[in-house]
Amino acid sequence: MKKIKKIKIKLNGKIKYTIQDYKLSELLKLNKIPIKKVAIEVNEEIINKKKISKIKLKNNDKIEIVHFIGGG
């Protein structure tokens, strides 16, 4: 049986734990974050939304998700 390795990430300044090789798209889905209404940054690099299903999270990744808010 394969042992599942946990990793530590920082999501919007809060420490979270997840499994190794967890995809960014899965993290967004789990947290019910609408992809069309956010900007995503991983380790200070803005992520192209077309590539989020290919990005695997690594130990100590820093993820910032900014929601767009309309107003006037």
N, CA, C and O atoms as a printed pandas DataFrame, in Angstrom:
     atom_number atom_name residue_name chain_id  residue_number  x_coord  y_coord  z_coord
0              1         N          MET        A               1    0.833   -1.183    0.000
1              2        CA          MET        A               1    0.000    0.000    0.000
2              3         C          MET        A               1    0.883    1.255    0.000
3              4         O          MET        A               1    1.840    1.353    0.768
4              5         N          LYS        A               2    0.550    2.197   -0.862
5              6        CA          LYS        A               2    1.334    3.420   -0.994
6              7         C          LYS        A               2    0.989    4.382    0.133
7              8         O          LYS        A               2   -0.184    4.632    0.410
8              9         N          LYS        A               3    2.017    4.921    0.779
9             10        CA          LYS        A               3    1.819    5.870    1.864
10            11         C          LYS        A               3    1.544    7.251    1.282
11            12         O          LYS        A               3    2.243    7.699    0.374
12            13         N          ILE        A               4    0.529    7.918    1.805
13            14        CA          ILE        A               4    0.163    9.253    1.347
14            15         C          ILE        A               4    0.976   10.280    2.126
15            16         O          ILE        A               4    0.939   10.317    3.356
16            17         N          LYS        A               5    1.710   11.110    1.392
17            18        CA          LYS        A               5    2.547   12.129    2.016
18            19         C          LYS        A               5    1.782   13.448    2.071
19            20         O          LYS        A               5    1.215   13.894    1.073
20            21         N          LYS        A               6    1.776   14.061    3.246
21            22        CA          LYS        A               6    1.130   15.359    3.403
22            23         C          LYS        A               6    2.156   16.470    3.223
23            24         O          LYS        A               6    3.328   16.332    3.573
24            25         N          ILE        A               7    1.675   17.567    2.668
25            26        CA          ILE        A               7    2.518   18.741    2.487
26            27         C          ILE        A               7    1.849   19.951    3.128
27            28         O          ILE        A               7    0.637   19.967    3.347
28            29         N          LYS        A               8    2.659   20.959    3.422
29            30        CA          LYS        A               8    2.159   22.197    4.013
30            31         C          LYS        A               8    2.176   23.273    2.936
31            32         O          LYS        A               8    3.176   23.459    2.243
32            33         N          ILE        A               9    1.059   23.978    2.804
33            34        CA          ILE        A               9    0.980   25.114    1.886
34            35         C          ILE        A               9    0.458   26.312    2.670
35            36         O          ILE        A               9   -0.067   26.171    3.775
36            37         N          LYS        A              10    0.609   27.468    2.087
37            38        CA          LYS        A              10    0.040   28.682    2.680
38            39         C          LYS        A              10   -0.971   29.223    1.681
39            40         O          LYS        A              10   -0.615   29.604    0.566
40            41         N          LEU        A              11   -2.231   29.252    2.090
41            42        CA          LEU        A              11   -3.317   29.723    1.231
42            43         C          LEU        A              11   -3.861   31.021    1.802
43            44         O          LEU        A              11   -4.464   31.034    2.875
44            45         N          ASN        A              12   -3.644   32.110    1.079
45            46        CA          ASN        A              12   -4.067   33.445    1.528
46            47         C          ASN        A              12   -3.614   33.731    2.952
47            48         O          ASN        A              12   -4.374   34.255    3.766
48            49         N          GLY        A              13   -2.357   33.376    3.244
49            50        CA          GLY        A              13   -1.752   33.675    4.529
50            51         C          GLY        A              13   -2.021   32.667    5.633
51            52         O          GLY        A              13   -1.490   32.807    6.734
52            53         N          LYS        A              14   -2.836   31.651    5.360
53            54        CA          LYS        A              14   -3.151   30.646    6.378
54            55         C          LYS        A              14   -2.495   29.315    6.028
55            56         O          LYS        A              14   -2.530   28.881    4.877
56            57         N          ILE        A              15   -1.904   28.680    7.018
57            58        CA          ILE        A              15   -1.267   27.381    6.814
58            59         C          ILE        A              15   -2.339   26.314    6.623
59            60         O          ILE        A              15   -3.280   26.219    7.411
60            61         N          LYS        A              16   -2.189   25.518    5.575
61            62        CA          LYS        A              16   -3.098   24.405    5.283
62            63         C          LYS        A              16   -2.245   23.180    5.000
63            64         O          LYS        A              16   -1.083   23.288    4.606
64            65         N          TYR        A              17   -2.833   22.029    5.203
65            66        CA          TYR        A              17   -2.158   20.770    4.879
66            67         C          TYR        A              17   -2.977   20.037    3.832
67            68         O          TYR        A              17   -4.206   20.011    3.892
68            69         N          THR        A              18   -2.290   19.450    2.884
69            70        CA          THR        A              18   -2.945   18.692    1.824
70            71         C          THR        A              18   -2.029   17.535    1.444
71            72         O          THR        A              18   -0.942   17.385    2.001
72            73         N          ILE        A              19   -2.469   16.727    0.502
73            74        CA          ILE        A              19   -1.636   15.607    0.089
74            75         C          ILE        A              19   -0.703   16.029   -1.040
75            76         O          ILE        A              19   -1.014   16.936   -1.811
76            77         N          GLN        A              20    0.431   15.369   -1.124
77            78        CA          GLN        A              20    1.407   15.658   -2.173
78            79         C          GLN        A              20    0.794   15.390   -3.535
79            80         O          GLN        A              20   -0.005   14.466   -3.687
80            81         N          ASP        A              21    1.157   16.182   -4.515
81            82        CA          ASP        A              21    0.686   16.092   -5.902
82            83         C          ASP        A              21   -0.778   16.486   -6.066
83            84         O          ASP        A              21   -1.381   16.197   -7.100
84            85         N          TYR        A              22   -1.359   17.147   -5.055
85            86        CA          TYR        A              22   -2.713   17.678   -5.167
86            87         C          TYR        A              22   -2.674   18.789   -6.207
87            88         O          TYR        A              22   -1.744   19.595   -6.205
88            89         N          LYS        A              23   -3.643   18.848   -7.077
89            90        CA          LYS        A              23   -3.634   19.843   -8.145
90            91         C          LYS        A              23   -4.302   21.137   -7.686
91            92         O          LYS        A              23   -5.205   21.126   -6.850
92            93         N          LEU        A              24   -3.842   22.238   -8.245
93            94        CA          LEU        A              24   -4.397   23.543   -7.924
94            95         C          LEU        A              24   -5.888   23.582   -8.238
95            96         O          LEU        A              24   -6.659   24.169   -7.478
96            97         N          SER        A              25   -6.306   22.975   -9.330
97            98        CA          SER        A              25   -7.727   22.956   -9.694
98            99         C          SER        A              25   -8.557   22.235   -8.636
99           100         O          SER        A              25   -9.686   22.637   -8.355
100          101         N          GLU        A              26   -8.009   21.175   -8.048
101          102        CA          GLU        A              26   -8.716   20.440   -6.998
102          103         C          GLU        A              26   -8.852   21.293   -5.735
103          104         O          GLU        A              26   -9.879   21.249   -5.058
104          105         N          LEU        A              27   -7.819   22.060   -5.425
105          106        CA          LEU        A              27   -7.859   22.947   -4.267
106          107         C          LEU        A              27   -8.954   23.998   -4.436
107          108         O          LEU        A              27   -9.698   24.279   -3.497
108          109         N          LEU        A              28   -9.051   24.578   -5.630
109          110        CA          LEU        A              28  -10.078   25.586   -5.896
110          111         C          LEU        A              28  -11.475   24.977   -5.796
111          112         O          LEU        A              28  -12.386   25.580   -5.230
112          113         N          LYS        A              29  -11.631   23.786   -6.348
113          114        CA          LYS        A              29  -12.926   23.101   -6.315
114          115         C          LYS        A              29  -13.330   22.774   -4.876
115          116         O          LYS        A              29  -14.481   22.981   -4.494
116          117         N          LEU        A              30  -12.398   22.268   -4.084
117          118        CA          LEU        A              30  -12.658   21.917   -2.697
118          119         C          LEU        A              30  -13.100   23.133   -1.881
119          120         O          LEU        A              30  -13.972   23.032   -1.018
120          121         N          ASN        A              31  -12.491   24.273   -2.164
121          122        CA          ASN        A              31  -12.812   25.498   -1.430
122          123         C          ASN        A              31  -13.926   26.317   -2.090
123          124         O          ASN        A              31  -14.211   27.436   -1.665
124          125         N          LYS        A              32  -14.552   25.758   -3.124
125          126        CA          LYS        A              32  -15.684   26.383   -3.838
126          127         C          LYS        A              32  -15.340   27.788   -4.327
127          128         O          LYS        A              32  -16.098   28.739   -4.139
128          129         N          ILE        A              33  -14.174   27.883   -4.958
129          130        CA          ILE        A              33  -13.700   29.168   -5.471
130          131         C          ILE        A              33  -14.004   29.224   -6.976
131          132         O          ILE        A              33  -13.498   28.401   -7.740
132          133         N          PRO        A              34  -14.828   30.191   -7.401
133          134        CA          PRO        A              34  -15.180   30.312   -8.829
134          135         C          PRO        A              34  -13.990   30.828   -9.639
135          136         O          PRO        A              34  -13.534   31.952   -9.425
136          137         N          ILE        A              35  -13.503   30.038  -10.537
137          138        CA          ILE        A              35  -12.303   30.362  -11.305
138          139         C          ILE        A              35  -12.446   31.659  -12.101
139          140         O          ILE        A              35  -11.480   32.409  -12.240
140          141         N          LYS        A              36  -13.628   31.922  -12.616
141          142        CA          LYS        A              36  -13.819   33.101  -13.464
142          143         C          LYS        A              36  -13.761   34.419  -12.701
143          144         O          LYS        A              36  -13.587   35.479  -13.302
144          145         N          LYS        A              37  -13.907   34.356  -11.378
145          146        CA          LYS        A              37  -13.976   35.593  -10.603
146          147         C          LYS        A              37  -12.773   35.812   -9.694
147          148         O          LYS        A              37  -12.859   36.551   -8.714
148          149         N          VAL        A              38  -11.652   35.170  -10.016
149          150        CA          VAL        A              38  -10.464   35.311   -9.174
150          151         C          VAL        A              38   -9.194   35.448  -10.011
151          152         O          VAL        A              38   -9.158   35.096  -11.190
152          153         N          ALA        A              39   -8.155   35.972   -9.361
153          154        CA          ALA        A              39   -6.794   35.947   -9.899
154          155         C          ALA        A              39   -6.004   35.046   -8.953
155          156         O          ALA        A              39   -6.174   35.118   -7.736
156          157         N          ILE        A              40   -5.143   34.201   -9.513
157          158        CA          ILE        A              40   -4.415   33.218   -8.713
158          159         C          ILE        A              40   -2.922   33.423   -8.876
159          160         O          ILE        A              40   -2.408   33.595   -9.981
160          161         N          GLU        A              41   -2.240   33.399   -7.733
161          162        CA          GLU        A              41   -0.788   33.547   -7.725
162          163         C          GLU        A              41   -0.198   32.397   -6.909
163          164         O          GLU        A              41   -0.647   32.126   -5.795
164          165         N          VAL        A              42    0.807   31.725   -7.467
165          166        CA          VAL        A              42    1.517   30.668   -6.749
166          167         C          VAL        A              42    2.983   31.076   -6.681
167          168         O          VAL        A              42    3.637   31.284   -7.703
168          169         N          ASN        A              43    3.482   31.185   -5.457
169          170        CA          ASN        A              43    4.875   31.589   -5.236
170          171         C          ASN        A              43    5.227   32.870   -5.994
171          172         O          ASN        A              43    6.250   32.955   -6.673
172          173         N          GLU        A              44    4.347   33.859   -5.856
173          174        CA          GLU        A              44    4.517   35.195   -6.436
174          175         C          GLU        A              44    4.508   35.221   -7.964
175          176         O          GLU        A              44    5.037   36.149   -8.576
176          177         N          GLU        A              45    3.906   34.198   -8.577
177          178        CA          GLU        A              45    3.790   34.149  -10.034
178          179         C          GLU        A              45    2.321   33.996  -10.405
179          180         O          GLU        A              45    1.659   33.066   -9.946
180          181         N          ILE        A              46    1.807   34.907  -11.234
181          182        CA          ILE        A              46    0.409   34.843  -11.653
182          183         C          ILE        A              46    0.217   33.630  -12.552
183          184         O          ILE        A              46    1.016   33.373  -13.452
184          185         N          ILE        A              47   -0.850   32.893  -12.295
185          186        CA          ILE        A              47   -1.107   31.641  -12.996
186          187         C          ILE        A              47   -2.133   31.835  -14.106
187          188         O          ILE        A              47   -3.168   32.471  -13.908
188          189         N          ASN        A              48   -1.832   31.280  -15.273
189          190        CA          ASN        A              48   -2.771   31.255  -16.382
190          191         C          ASN        A              48   -3.863   30.245  -16.024
191          192         O          ASN        A              48   -3.557   29.088  -15.733
192          193         N          LYS        A              49   -5.103   30.655  -16.041
193          194        CA          LYS        A              49   -6.216   29.791  -15.615
194          195         C          LYS        A              49   -6.354   28.543  -16.485
195          196         O          LYS        A              49   -6.924   27.545  -16.044
196          197         N          LYS        A              50   -5.848   28.587  -17.697
197          198        CA          LYS        A              50   -5.916   27.413  -18.576
198          199         C          LYS        A              50   -4.985   26.300  -18.103
199          200         O          LYS        A              50   -5.122   25.151  -18.524
200          201         N          LYS        A              51   -4.035   26.642  -17.226
201          202        CA          LYS        A              51   -3.038   25.667  -16.784
202          203         C          LYS        A              51   -3.252   25.154  -15.360
203          204         O          LYS        A              51   -2.442   24.368  -14.869
204          205         N          ILE        A              52   -4.324   25.579  -14.686
205          206        CA          ILE        A              52   -4.477   25.204  -13.272
206          207         C          ILE        A              52   -4.669   23.710  -13.059
207          208         O          ILE        A              52   -4.338   23.195  -11.992
208          209         N          SER        A              53   -5.194   23.011  -14.046
209          210        CA          SER        A              53   -5.396   21.563  -13.864
210          211         C          SER        A              53   -4.082   20.788  -14.004
211          212         O          SER        A              53   -4.027   19.600  -13.688
212          213         N          LYS        A              54   -3.031   21.454  -14.475
213          214        CA          LYS        A              54   -1.727   20.804  -14.643
214          215         C          LYS        A              54   -0.753   21.127  -13.521
215          216         O          LYS        A              54    0.299   20.497  -13.414
216          217         N          ILE        A              55   -1.089   22.097  -12.688
217          218        CA          ILE        A              55   -0.176   22.536  -11.632
218          219         C          ILE        A              55   -0.380   21.690  -10.382
219          220         O          ILE        A              55   -1.468   21.654   -9.806
220          221         N          LYS        A              56    0.694   21.007   -9.973
221          222        CA          LYS        A              56    0.663   20.201   -8.758
222          223         C          LYS        A              56    1.278   21.006   -7.622
223          224         O          LYS        A              56    2.319   21.643   -7.782
224          225         N          LEU        A              57    0.616   20.965   -6.478
225          226        CA          LEU        A              57    1.113   21.704   -5.324
226          227         C          LEU        A              57    2.305   20.997   -4.709
227          228         O          LEU        A              57    2.367   19.769   -4.657
228          229         N          LYS        A              58    3.257   21.809   -4.242
229          230        CA          LYS        A              58    4.460   21.286   -3.609
230          231         C          LYS        A              58    4.558   21.830   -2.195
231          232         O          LYS        A              58    3.920   22.826   -1.855
232          233         N          ASN        A              59    5.361   21.170   -1.377
233          234        CA          ASN        A              59    5.546   21.590    0.003
234          235         C          ASN        A              59    6.007   23.047    0.064
235          236         O          ASN        A              59    6.892   23.457   -0.687
236          237         N          ASN        A              60    5.408   23.812    0.950
237          238        CA          ASN        A              60    5.711   25.221    1.187
238          239         C          ASN        A              60    5.305   26.167    0.064
239          240         O          ASN        A              60    5.785   27.300    0.019
240          241         N          ASP        A              61    4.431   25.731   -0.847
241          242        CA          ASP        A              61    3.904   26.648   -1.857
242          243         C          ASP        A              61    3.087   27.730   -1.168
243          244         O          ASP        A              61    2.405   27.478   -0.174
244          245         N          LYS        A              62    3.170   28.949   -1.716
245          246        CA          LYS        A              62    2.380   30.073   -1.209
246          247         C          LYS        A              62    1.374   30.453   -2.285
247          248         O          LYS        A              62    1.747   30.899   -3.370
248          249         N          ILE        A              63    0.100   30.271   -1.975
249          250        CA          ILE        A              63   -0.966   30.530   -2.931
250          251         C          ILE        A              63   -1.790   31.715   -2.456
251          252         O          ILE        A              63   -2.259   31.751   -1.319
252          253         N          GLU        A              64   -1.956   32.674   -3.341
253          254        CA          GLU        A              64   -2.791   33.833   -3.056
254          255         C          GLU        A              64   -3.925   33.851   -4.088
255          256         O          GLU        A              64   -3.690   33.763   -5.293
256          257         N          ILE        A              65   -5.145   33.965   -3.588
257          258        CA          ILE        A              65   -6.314   34.018   -4.462
258          259         C          ILE        A              65   -7.051   35.316   -4.157
259          260         O          ILE        A              65   -7.470   35.555   -3.025
260          261         N          VAL        A              66   -7.201   36.148   -5.181
261          262        CA          VAL        A              66   -7.843   37.444   -5.024
262          263         C          VAL        A              66   -9.159   37.420   -5.788
263          264         O          VAL        A              66   -9.193   37.109   -6.978
264          265         N          HIS        A              67  -10.246   37.754   -5.089
265          266        CA          HIS        A              67  -11.565   37.790   -5.695
266          267         C          HIS        A              67  -11.823   39.167   -6.307
267          268         O          HIS        A              67  -11.464   40.189   -5.723
268          269         N          PHE        A              68  -12.446   39.185   -7.486
269          270        CA          PHE        A              68  -12.826   40.430   -8.111
270          271         C          PHE        A              68  -14.149   40.886   -7.491
271          272         O          PHE        A              68  -15.069   40.089   -7.310
272          273         N          ILE        A              69  -14.227   42.179   -7.170
273          274        CA          ILE        A              69  -15.432   42.725   -6.572
274          275         C          ILE        A              69  -15.864   43.924   -7.412
275          276         O          ILE        A              69  -15.082   44.843   -7.656
276          277         N          GLY        A              70  -17.117   43.896   -7.846
277          278        CA          GLY        A              70  -17.639   45.002   -8.613
278          279         C          GLY        A              70  -18.110   46.118   -7.703
279          280         O          GLY        A              70  -18.417   45.892   -6.533
280          281         N          GLY        A              71  -18.165   47.286   -8.230
281          282        CA          GLY        A              71  -18.630   48.417   -7.426
282          283         C          GLY        A              71  -18.649   49.683   -8.255
283          284         O          GLY        A              71  -18.316   49.687   -9.441
284          285         N          GLY        A              72  -19.035   50.717   -7.617
285          286        CA          GLY        A              72  -19.076   51.945   -8.380
286          287         C          GLY        A              72  -19.034   53.157   -7.544
287          288         O          GLY        A              72  -19.063   54.270   -8.068
